[in-house]
Amino acid sequence: MHSKAVLEGGPNDLPERIVPISDPGKDLKIPHCGGYEHLKITSRHQDSSEGQLAVYDWWERTEVAE
């Protein structure tokens, strides 16, 4: 079973705010618009339609070199 997380912050056009995570507790790196959005785990949890999920906060974006 895969865990899921809630994403907070970052670009308003992220397609999903609840995402599957393969390694709970590790930072996330999500591909988006030619780069990556980086999110860090917090100690917070949020109730959702899919149960109580860990909250990850956006902290930076990196661009992919062409």
Steps between C-alpha positions, in 0.01 A plus 500: 500500500631842407479795738368836391585855599346848488705769324493860626648805331677514167343582165123539486489286184634179654262238359457308826509601867466143629774281354628145548837472673730199481735590786309662790705745704735591214488830311299502176617606154208543260548564126307809391522737200855413392644489851448352844307620801668400827294441814609416855314284747347682796383367836142594405221278372178594324166323483393430144249287313778237495563505876761684705800583280846643563546862389796601280594869458644641179848647545662546157488443128784381279511524122595214269800585281426472130 
